[in-house]
């Protein structure tokens, strides 16, 4: 069990760092991938911190996870709204 939680902690840390690195890429938009990497990374690191009773880090990663959830939810809501708006547009003929 210890080895699994250690591995989760390392993978979660990698996901969070990778997410940050992808935000620095200028020529492509990785924001959707970054949200999910932050979500998984926060959950994985939170489990690791809980196992080792690192409460400040655990709370920080729980907050990090909730921010990722709200970001994903808000982005999906906005995407659906824009999709409906574009769908209702009537084609223009010239």
Biopython code that builds the backbone (N, CA, C, O; Angstrom):
import numpy as np
from Bio.PDB.StructureBuilder import StructureBuilder

atoms = [
    (1, "UNK", "N", (0.828, -1.201, 0.000)),
    (1, "UNK", "CA", (0.000, 0.000, 0.000)),
    (1, "UNK", "C", (0.866, 1.258, 0.000)),
    (1, "UNK", "O", (0.577, 2.233, -0.693)),
    (2, "UNK", "N", (1.927, 1.211, 0.787)),
    (2, "UNK", "CA", (2.815, 2.370, 0.875)),
    (2, "UNK", "C", (3.416, 2.697, -0.487)),
    (2, "UNK", "O", (3.501, 3.861, -0.877)),
    (3, "UNK", "N", (3.834, 1.653, -1.206)),
    (3, "UNK", "CA", (4.453, 1.879, -2.507)),
    (3, "UNK", "C", (3.444, 2.467, -3.501)),
    (3, "UNK", "O", (3.808, 3.328, -4.303)),
    (4, "UNK", "N", (2.200, 2.024, -3.462)),
    (4, "UNK", "CA", (1.166, 2.549, -4.351)),
    (4, "UNK", "C", (0.923, 4.025, -4.063)),
    (4, "UNK", "O", (0.821, 4.825, -4.993)),
    (5, "UNK", "N", (0.829, 4.395, -2.793)),
    (5, "UNK", "CA", (0.591, 5.796, -2.436)),
    (5, "UNK", "C", (1.803, 6.674, -2.736)),
    (5, "UNK", "O", (1.658, 7.843, -3.094)),
    (6, "UNK", "N", (2.995, 6.107, -2.587)),
    (6, "UNK", "CA", (4.190, 6.859, -2.998)),
    (6, "UNK", "C", (4.177, 7.111, -4.505)),
    (6, "UNK", "O", (4.483, 8.210, -4.967)),
    (7, "UNK", "N", (3.822, 6.083, -5.255)),
    (7, "UNK", "CA", (3.747, 6.227, -6.706)),
    (7, "UNK", "C", (2.677, 7.252, -7.097)),
    (7, "UNK", "O", (2.895, 8.064, -7.996)),
    (8, "UNK", "N", (1.523, 7.214, -6.423)),
    (8, "UNK", "CA", (0.473, 8.203, -6.684)),
    (8, "UNK", "C", (0.981, 9.618, -6.421)),
    (8, "UNK", "O", (0.705, 10.537, -7.192)),
    (9, "UNK", "N", (1.715, 9.785, -5.342)),
    (9, "UNK", "CA", (2.273, 11.105, -5.019)),
    (9, "UNK", "C", (3.220, 11.608, -6.095)),
    (9, "UNK", "O", (3.166, 12.775, -6.483)),
    (10, "UNK", "N", (4.092, 10.722, -6.578)),
    (10, "UNK", "CA", (5.040, 11.111, -7.617)),
    (10, "UNK", "C", (4.333, 11.410, -8.937)),
    (10, "UNK", "O", (4.653, 12.391, -9.609)),
    (11, "UNK", "N", (3.381, 10.569, -9.302)),
    (11, "UNK", "CA", (2.640, 10.794, -10.546)),
    (11, "UNK", "C", (1.823, 12.085, -10.449)),
    (11, "UNK", "O", (1.772, 12.862, -11.402)),
    (12, "UNK", "N", (1.187, 12.308, -9.302)),
    (12, "UNK", "CA", (0.425, 13.540, -9.103)),
    (12, "UNK", "C", (1.299, 14.777, -9.196)),
    (12, "UNK", "O", (0.911, 15.770, -9.812)),
    (13, "UNK", "N", (2.467, 14.723, -8.594)),
    (13, "UNK", "CA", (3.398, 15.853, -8.678)),
    (13, "UNK", "C", (3.831, 16.093, -10.122)),
    (13, "UNK", "O", (3.922, 17.234, -10.573)),
    (14, "UNK", "N", (4.096, 15.007, -10.834)),
    (14, "UNK", "CA", (4.461, 15.128, -12.250)),
    (14, "UNK", "C", (3.339, 15.765, -13.058)),
    (14, "UNK", "O", (3.593, 16.616, -13.910)),
    (15, "UNK", "N", (2.090, 15.355, -12.793)),
    (15, "UNK", "CA", (0.948, 15.923, -13.518)),
    (15, "UNK", "C", (0.830, 17.429, -13.271)),
    (15, "UNK", "O", (0.578, 18.192, -14.203)),
    (16, "UNK", "N", (1.009, 17.852, -12.033)),
    (16, "UNK", "CA", (0.881, 19.278, -11.712)),
    (16, "UNK", "C", (1.999, 20.077, -12.387)),
    (16, "UNK", "O", (1.748, 21.151, -12.933)),
    (17, "UNK", "N", (3.218, 19.564, -12.353)),
    (17, "UNK", "CA", (4.340, 20.257, -12.991)),
    (17, "UNK", "C", (4.167, 20.263, -14.514)),
    (17, "UNK", "O", (4.443, 21.273, -15.163)),
    (18, "UNK", "N", (3.718, 19.154, -15.081)),
    (18, "UNK", "CA", (3.464, 19.095, -16.517)),
    (18, "UNK", "C", (2.374, 20.077, -16.918)),
    (18, "UNK", "O", (2.477, 20.738, -17.952)),
    (19, "UNK", "N", (1.344, 20.174, -16.111)),
    (19, "UNK", "CA", (0.270, 21.124, -16.383)),
    (19, "UNK", "C", (0.811, 22.549, -16.411)),
    (19, "UNK", "O", (0.466, 23.332, -17.297)),
    (20, "UNK", "N", (1.651, 22.881, -15.448)),
    (20, "UNK", "CA", (2.236, 24.217, -15.433)),
    (20, "UNK", "C", (3.119, 24.442, -16.658)),
    (20, "UNK", "O", (3.087, 25.518, -17.255)),
    (21, "UNK", "N", (3.898, 23.447, -17.031)),
    (21, "UNK", "CA", (4.775, 23.583, -18.194)),
    (21, "UNK", "C", (3.953, 23.783, -19.466)),
    (21, "UNK", "O", (4.344, 24.558, -20.340)),
    (22, "UNK", "N", (2.824, 23.094, -19.576)),
    (22, "UNK", "CA", (1.988, 23.242, -20.771)),
    (22, "UNK", "C", (1.344, 24.622, -20.862)),
    (22, "UNK", "O", (1.039, 25.091, -21.959)),
    (23, "UNK", "N", (1.136, 25.275, -19.724)),
    (23, "UNK", "CA", (0.577, 26.626, -19.786)),
    (23, "UNK", "C", (1.585, 27.629, -20.352)),
    (23, "UNK", "O", (1.200, 28.712, -20.793)),
    (24, "UNK", "N", (2.857, 27.278, -20.342)),
    (24, "UNK", "CA", (3.894, 28.170, -20.851)),
    (24, "UNK", "C", (4.101, 28.044, -22.353)),
    (24, "UNK", "O", (4.812, 28.855, -22.946)),
    (25, "UNK", "N", (3.489, 27.032, -22.982)),
    (25, "UNK", "CA", (3.614, 26.846, -24.426)),
    (25, "UNK", "C", (2.785, 27.921, -25.126)),
    (25, "UNK", "O", (1.592, 28.064, -24.861)),
    (26, "UNK", "N", (3.412, 28.658, -26.002)),
    (26, "UNK", "CA", (2.755, 29.808, -26.626)),
    (26, "UNK", "C", (2.009, 29.468, -27.908)),
    (26, "UNK", "O", (0.995, 30.097, -28.209)),
    (27, "UNK", "N", (2.482, 28.496, -28.664)),
    (27, "UNK", "CA", (1.913, 28.262, -29.992)),
    (27, "UNK", "C", (0.726, 27.298, -30.004)),
    (27, "UNK", "O", (0.162, 27.049, -31.070)),
    (28, "UNK", "N", (0.331, 26.751, -28.860)),
    (28, "UNK", "CA", (-0.794, 25.828, -28.818)),
    (28, "UNK", "C", (-1.531, 25.979, -27.495)),
    (28, "UNK", "O", (-0.923, 26.288, -26.470)),
    (29, "UNK", "N", (-2.851, 25.759, -27.522)),
    (29, "UNK", "CA", (-3.670, 25.897, -26.325)),
    (29, "UNK", "C", (-3.897, 24.526, -25.685)),
    (29, "UNK", "O", (-4.592, 23.675, -26.239)),
    (30, "UNK", "N", (-3.302, 24.334, -24.517)),
    (30, "UNK", "CA", (-3.442, 23.086, -23.778)),
    (30, "UNK", "C", (-4.313, 23.259, -22.533)),
    (30, "UNK", "O", (-4.233, 22.445, -21.613)),
    (31, "UNK", "N", (-5.133, 24.291, -22.486)),
    (31, "UNK", "CA", (-5.848, 24.604, -21.254)),
    (31, "UNK", "C", (-6.794, 23.486, -20.815)),
    (31, "UNK", "O", (-6.926, 23.240, -19.616)),
    (32, "UNK", "N", (-7.453, 22.807, -21.750)),
    (32, "UNK", "CA", (-8.369, 21.722, -21.374)),
    (32, "UNK", "C", (-7.592, 20.569, -20.746)),
    (32, "UNK", "O", (-8.015, 20.013, -19.732)),
    (33, "UNK", "N", (-6.466, 20.211, -21.340)),
    (33, "UNK", "CA", (-5.639, 19.133, -20.796)),
    (33, "UNK", "C", (-5.101, 19.529, -19.427)),
    (33, "UNK", "O", (-5.050, 18.702, -18.517)),
    (34, "UNK", "N", (-4.701, 20.784, -19.278)),
    (34, "UNK", "CA", (-4.139, 21.258, -18.014)),
    (34, "UNK", "C", (-5.150, 21.157, -16.878)),
    (34, "UNK", "O", (-4.782, 20.834, -15.748)),
    (35, "UNK", "N", (-6.412, 21.429, -17.165)),
    (35, "UNK", "CA", (-7.443, 21.326, -16.120)),
    (35, "UNK", "C", (-7.545, 19.902, -15.594)),
    (35, "UNK", "O", (-7.628, 19.687, -14.385)),
    (36, "UNK", "N", (-7.539, 18.934, -16.498)),
    (36, "UNK", "CA", (-7.649, 17.539, -16.072)),
    (36, "UNK", "C", (-6.368, 17.040, -15.409)),
    (36, "UNK", "O", (-6.423, 16.229, -14.485)),
    (37, "UNK", "N", (-5.221, 17.518, -15.874)),
    (37, "UNK", "CA", (-3.965, 17.165, -15.203)),
    (37, "UNK", "C", (-3.938, 17.725, -13.788)),
    (37, "UNK", "O", (-3.494, 17.045, -12.863)),
    (38, "UNK", "N", (-4.407, 18.955, -13.610)),
    (38, "UNK", "CA", (-4.473, 19.542, -12.273)),
    (38, "UNK", "C", (-5.433, 18.771, -11.374)),
    (38, "UNK", "O", (-5.150, 18.562, -10.195)),
    (39, "UNK", "N", (-6.561, 18.351, -11.928)),
    (39, "UNK", "CA", (-7.532, 17.583, -11.152)),
    (39, "UNK", "C", (-6.926, 16.260, -10.681)),
    (39, "UNK", "O", (-6.960, 15.948, -9.491)),
    (40, "UNK", "N", (-6.382, 15.498, -11.600)),
    (40, "UNK", "CA", (-5.791, 14.201, -11.230)),
    (40, "UNK", "C", (-4.578, 14.381, -10.322)),
    (40, "UNK", "O", (-4.416, 13.654, -9.342)),
    (41, "UNK", "N", (-3.739, 15.340, -10.650)),
    (41, "UNK", "CA", (-2.555, 15.590, -9.823)),
    (41, "UNK", "C", (-2.911, 15.984, -8.409)),
    (41, "UNK", "O", (-2.295, 15.504, -7.457)),
    (42, "UNK", "N", (-3.902, 16.858, -8.254)),
    (42, "UNK", "CA", (-4.328, 17.271, -6.918)),
    (42, "UNK", "C", (-4.890, 16.117, -6.106)),
    (42, "UNK", "O", (-4.610, 15.991, -4.914)),
    (43, "UNK", "N", (-5.684, 15.274, -6.754)),
    (43, "UNK", "CA", (-6.249, 14.115, -6.052)),
    (43, "UNK", "C", (-5.146, 13.150, -5.635)),
    (43, "UNK", "O", (-5.118, 12.691, -4.493)),
    (44, "UNK", "N", (-4.236, 12.842, -6.561)),
    (44, "UNK", "CA", (-3.170, 11.888, -6.253)),
    (44, "UNK", "C", (-2.271, 12.376, -5.126)),
    (44, "UNK", "O", (-1.943, 11.617, -4.214)),
    (45, "UNK", "N", (-1.878, 13.634, -5.188)),
    (45, "UNK", "CA", (-1.005, 14.181, -4.140)),
    (45, "UNK", "C", (-1.760, 14.278, -2.814)),
    (45, "UNK", "O", (-1.169, 14.076, -1.754)),
    (46, "UNK", "N", (-3.056, 14.583, -2.862)),
    (46, "UNK", "CA", (-3.851, 14.651, -1.632)),
    (46, "UNK", "C", (-3.901, 13.294, -0.934)),
    (46, "UNK", "O", (-3.766, 13.222, 0.287)),
    (47, "UNK", "N", (-4.095, 12.219, -1.699)),
    (47, "UNK", "CA", (-4.087, 10.882, -1.096)),
    (47, "UNK", "C", (-2.738, 10.579, -0.453)),
    (47, "UNK", "O", (-2.676, 10.016, 0.640)),
    (48, "UNK", "N", (-1.668, 10.954, -1.131)),
    (48, "UNK", "CA", (-0.330, 10.737, -0.592)),
    (48, "UNK", "C", (-0.125, 11.521, 0.702)),
    (48, "UNK", "O", (0.419, 10.999, 1.675)),
    (49, "UNK", "N", (-0.561, 12.770, 0.704)),
    (49, "UNK", "CA", (-0.403, 13.609, 1.899)),
    (49, "UNK", "C", (-1.257, 13.097, 3.058)),
    (49, "UNK", "O", (-0.831, 13.141, 4.213)),
    (50, "UNK", "N", (-2.438, 12.621, 2.756)),
    (50, "UNK", "CA", (-3.300, 12.076, 3.801)),
    (50, "UNK", "C", (-2.669, 10.837, 4.423)),
    (50, "UNK", "O", (-2.721, 10.659, 5.640)),
    (51, "UNK", "N", (-2.083, 9.992, 3.608)),
    (51, "UNK", "CA", (-1.423, 8.782, 4.113)),
    (51, "UNK", "C", (-0.287, 9.138, 5.060)),
    (51, "UNK", "O", (-0.106, 8.482, 6.086)),
    (52, "UNK", "N", (0.474, 10.164, 4.729)),
    (52, "UNK", "CA", (1.605, 10.569, 5.562)),
    (52, "UNK", "C", (1.225, 11.612, 6.618)),
    (52, "UNK", "O", (2.100, 12.151, 7.296)),
    (53, "UNK", "N", (-0.050, 11.894, 6.757)),
    (53, "UNK", "CA", (-0.568, 12.857, 7.740)),
    (53, "UNK", "C", (0.033, 14.250, 7.584)),
    (53, "UNK", "O", (0.278, 14.943, 8.571)),
    (54, "UNK", "N", (0.265, 14.651, 6.347)),
    (54, "UNK", "CA", (0.763, 15.995, 6.053)),
    (54, "UNK", "C", (-0.463, 16.876, 5.803)),
    (54, "UNK", "O", (-0.829, 17.136, 4.656)),
    (55, "UNK", "N", (-1.082, 17.325, 6.874)),
    (55, "UNK", "CA", (-2.364, 18.011, 6.770)),
    (55, "UNK", "C", (-2.317, 19.341, 6.003)),
    (55, "UNK", "O", (-3.224, 19.593, 5.211)),
    (56, "UNK", "N", (-1.317, 20.196, 6.194)),
    (56, "UNK", "CA", (-1.298, 21.441, 5.404)),
    (56, "UNK", "C", (-1.238, 21.165, 3.893)),
    (56, "UNK", "O", (-1.937, 21.811, 3.112)),
    (57, "UNK", "N", (-0.416, 20.218, 3.497)),
    (57, "UNK", "CA", (-0.328, 19.867, 2.075)),
    (57, "UNK", "C", (-1.599, 19.178, 1.599)),
    (57, "UNK", "O", (-2.025, 19.376, 0.461)),
    (58, "UNK", "N", (-2.202, 18.374, 2.459)),
    (58, "UNK", "CA", (-3.452, 17.708, 2.106)),
    (58, "UNK", "C", (-4.550, 18.735, 1.824)),
    (58, "UNK", "O", (-5.237, 18.652, 0.806)),
    (59, "UNK", "N", (-4.710, 19.702, 2.730)),
    (59, "UNK", "CA", (-5.734, 20.738, 2.566)),
    (59, "UNK", "C", (-5.459, 21.561, 1.304)),
    (59, "UNK", "O", (-6.381, 21.880, 0.553)),
    (60, "UNK", "N", (-4.196, 21.901, 1.078)),
    (60, "UNK", "CA", (-3.836, 22.663, -0.115)),
    (60, "UNK", "C", (-4.217, 21.905, -1.382)),
    (60, "UNK", "O", (-4.734, 22.501, -2.327)),
    (61, "UNK", "N", (-3.970, 20.616, -1.410)),
    (61, "UNK", "CA", (-4.290, 19.829, -2.598)),
    (61, "UNK", "C", (-5.782, 19.573, -2.742)),
    (61, "UNK", "O", (-6.267, 19.424, -3.864)),
    (62, "UNK", "N", (-6.514, 19.519, -1.658)),
    (62, "UNK", "CA", (-7.971, 19.428, -1.751)),
    (62, "UNK", "C", (-8.523, 20.713, -2.361)),
    (62, "UNK", "O", (-9.401, 20.670, -3.223)),
    (63, "UNK", "N", (-8.009, 21.848, -1.914)),
    (63, "UNK", "CA", (-8.422, 23.131, -2.496)),
    (63, "UNK", "C", (-8.045, 23.186, -3.973)),
    (63, "UNK", "O", (-8.836, 23.640, -4.800)),
    (64, "UNK", "N", (-6.849, 22.728, -4.307)),
    (64, "UNK", "CA", (-6.373, 22.679, -5.686)),
    (64, "UNK", "C", (-7.318, 21.835, -6.549)),
    (64, "UNK", "O", (-7.629, 22.195, -7.684)),
    (65, "UNK", "N", (-7.763, 20.713, -5.992)),
    (65, "UNK", "CA", (-8.683, 19.826, -6.701)),
    (65, "UNK", "C", (-10.028, 20.493, -6.924)),
    (65, "UNK", "O", (-10.598, 20.384, -8.010)),
    (66, "UNK", "N", (-10.551, 21.188, -5.904)),
    (66, "UNK", "CA", (-11.828, 21.877, -6.066)),
    (66, "UNK", "C", (-11.739, 23.000, -7.095)),
    (66, "UNK", "O", (-12.685, 23.225, -7.850)),
    (67, "UNK", "N", (-10.620, 23.697, -7.129)),
    (67, "UNK", "CA", (-10.430, 24.741, -8.144)),
    (67, "UNK", "C", (-10.458, 24.113, -9.533)),
    (67, "UNK", "O", (-11.065, 24.667, -10.450)),
    (68, "UNK", "N", (-9.813, 22.973, -9.697)),
    (68, "UNK", "CA", (-9.820, 22.288, -10.996)),
    (68, "UNK", "C", (-11.232, 21.840, -11.368)),
    (68, "UNK", "O", (-11.630, 21.955, -12.528)),
    (69, "UNK", "N", (-11.993, 21.331, -10.398)),
    (69, "UNK", "CA", (-13.370, 20.896, -10.659)),
    (69, "UNK", "C", (-14.224, 22.079, -11.096)),
    (69, "UNK", "O", (-14.961, 21.983, -12.077)),
    (70, "UNK", "N", (-14.129, 23.192, -10.376)),
    (70, "UNK", "CA", (-14.910, 24.376, -10.746)),
    (70, "UNK", "C", (-14.488, 24.913, -12.109)),
    (70, "UNK", "O", (-15.324, 25.392, -12.875)),
    (71, "UNK", "N", (-13.207, 24.836, -12.411)),
    (71, "UNK", "CA", (-12.714, 25.291, -13.703)),
    (71, "UNK", "C", (-13.265, 24.417, -14.835)),
    (71, "UNK", "O", (-13.692, 24.930, -15.870)),
    (72, "UNK", "N", (-13.254, 23.112, -14.635)),
    (72, "UNK", "CA", (-13.796, 22.194, -15.646)),
    (72, "UNK", "C", (-15.287, 22.425, -15.811)),
    (72, "UNK", "O", (-15.783, 22.487, -16.936)),
    (73, "UNK", "N", (-16.002, 22.553, -14.713)),
    (73, "UNK", "CA", (-17.445, 22.776, -14.772)),
    (73, "UNK", "C", (-17.772, 24.091, -15.474)),
    (73, "UNK", "O", (-18.647, 24.135, -16.339)),
    (74, "UNK", "N", (-17.071, 25.159, -15.102)),
    (74, "UNK", "CA", (-17.304, 26.467, -15.723)),
    (74, "UNK", "C", (-16.981, 26.463, -17.203)),
    (74, "UNK", "O", (-17.692, 27.078, -17.998)),
    (75, "UNK", "N", (-15.924, 25.782, -17.573)),
    (75, "UNK", "CA", (-15.544, 25.714, -18.983)),
    (75, "UNK", "C", (-16.575, 24.935, -19.788)),
    (75, "UNK", "O", (-16.907, 25.331, -20.905)),
    (76, "UNK", "N", (-17.085, 23.841, -19.246)),
    (76, "UNK", "CA", (-18.107, 23.061, -19.953)),
    (76, "UNK", "C", (-19.399, 23.859, -20.100)),
    (76, "UNK", "O", (-20.058, 23.812, -21.139)),
    (77, "UNK", "N", (-19.749, 24.586, -19.055)),
    (77, "UNK", "CA", (-20.964, 25.403, -19.100)),
    (77, "UNK", "C", (-20.837, 26.476, -20.180)),
    (77, "UNK", "O", (-21.774, 26.707, -20.944)),
    (78, "UNK", "N", (-19.677, 27.130, -20.242)),
    (78, "UNK", "CA", (-19.446, 28.161, -21.241)),
    (78, "UNK", "C", (-19.415, 27.544, -22.642)),
    (78, "UNK", "O", (-19.935, 28.142, -23.584)),
    (79, "UNK", "N", (-18.819, 26.369, -22.794)),
    (79, "UNK", "CA", (-18.748, 25.696, -24.085)),
    (79, "UNK", "C", (-20.147, 25.360, -24.595)),
    (79, "UNK", "O", (-20.453, 25.568, -25.769)),
    (80, "UNK", "N", (-20.991, 24.842, -23.710)),
    (80, "UNK", "CA", (-22.364, 24.516, -24.099)),
    (80, "UNK", "C", (-23.138, 25.769, -24.502)),
    (80, "UNK", "O", (-23.900, 25.749, -25.468)),
    (81, "UNK", "N", (-22.943, 26.853, -23.762)),
    (81, "UNK", "CA", (-23.633, 28.106, -24.068)),
    (81, "UNK", "C", (-23.209, 28.623, -25.441)),
    (81, "UNK", "O", (-24.049, 29.038, -26.240)),
    (82, "UNK", "N", (-21.919, 28.598, -25.710)),
    (82, "UNK", "CA", (-21.418, 29.047, -27.018)),
    (82, "UNK", "C", (-21.878, 28.125, -28.134)),
    (82, "UNK", "O", (-22.170, 28.588, -29.236)),
    (83, "UNK", "N", (-21.946, 26.838, -27.868)),
    (83, "UNK", "CA", (-22.391, 25.885, -28.878)),
    (83, "UNK", "C", (-23.851, 26.142, -29.247)),
    (83, "UNK", "O", (-24.213, 26.114, -30.423)),
    (84, "UNK", "N", (-24.692, 26.394, -28.232)),
    (84, "UNK", "CA", (-26.100, 26.697, -28.488)),
    (84, "UNK", "C", (-26.250, 27.995, -29.272)),
    (84, "UNK", "O", (-27.061, 28.081, -30.195)),
    (85, "UNK", "N", (-25.469, 28.996, -28.902)),
    (85, "UNK", "CA", (-25.548, 30.289, -29.574)),
    (85, "UNK", "C", (-25.139, 30.158, -31.035)),
    (85, "UNK", "O", (-25.785, 30.747, -31.902)),
    (86, "UNK", "N", (-24.094, 29.409, -31.330)),
    (86, "UNK", "CA", (-23.644, 29.230, -32.709)),
    (86, "UNK", "C", (-24.613, 28.361, -33.505)),
    (86, "UNK", "O", (-24.758, 28.538, -34.715)),
    (87, "UNK", "N", (-25.268, 27.436, -32.840)),
    (87, "UNK", "CA", (-26.208, 26.552, -33.514)),
    (87, "UNK", "C", (-27.470, 27.302, -33.934)),
    (87, "UNK", "O", (-28.049, 27.003, -34.979)),
    (88, "UNK", "N", (-27.896, 28.265, -33.134)),
    (88, "UNK", "CA", (-29.130, 28.991, -33.414)),
    (88, "UNK", "C", (-28.969, 30.061, -34.486)),
    (88, "UNK", "O", (-29.960, 30.580, -35.000)),
    (89, "UNK", "N", (-27.747, 30.388, -34.820)),
    (89, "UNK", "CA", (-27.520, 31.414, -35.837)),
    (89, "UNK", "C", (-28.048, 30.952, -37.183)),
    (89, "UNK", "O", (-27.876, 29.799, -37.579)),
    (90, "UNK", "N", (-28.686, 31.868, -37.865)),
    (90, "UNK", "CA", (-29.201, 31.570, -39.186)),
    (90, "UNK", "C", (-28.098, 31.849, -40.212)),
    (90, "UNK", "O", (-27.360, 32.826, -40.082)),
    (91, "UNK", "N", (-27.989, 31.015, -41.202)),
    (91, "UNK", "CA", (-26.956, 31.268, -42.227)),
    (91, "UNK", "C", (-27.291, 32.514, -43.042)),
    (91, "UNK", "O", (-28.456, 32.798, -43.321)),
    (92, "UNK", "N", (-26.281, 33.224, -43.406)),
    (92, "UNK", "CA", (-26.453, 34.425, -44.231)),
    (92, "UNK", "C", (-26.125, 34.089, -45.678)),
    (92, "UNK", "O", (-25.112, 33.457, -45.976)),
    (93, "UNK", "N", (-26.987, 34.519, -46.546)),
    (93, "UNK", "CA", (-26.724, 34.324, -47.974)),
    (93, "UNK", "C", (-26.446, 35.675, -48.600)),
    (93, "UNK", "O", (-27.135, 36.652, -48.308)),
    (94, "UNK", "N", (-25.465, 35.735, -49.441)),
    (94, "UNK", "CA", (-25.102, 36.993, -50.090)),
    (94, "UNK", "C", (-25.384, 36.926, -51.547)),
    (94, "UNK", "O", (-25.144, 37.895, -52.267)),
]
sb = StructureBuilder()
sb.init_structure("model")
sb.init_model(0)
sb.init_chain("A")
sb.init_seg("    ")
for serial, (resi, resn, name, xyz) in enumerate(atoms, 1):
    if name == "N":
        sb.init_residue(resn, " ", resi, " ")
    sb.init_atom(name, np.array(xyz, "f"), 0.0, 1.0, " ", f" {name:<3s}", serial, name[0])
structure = sb.get_structure()
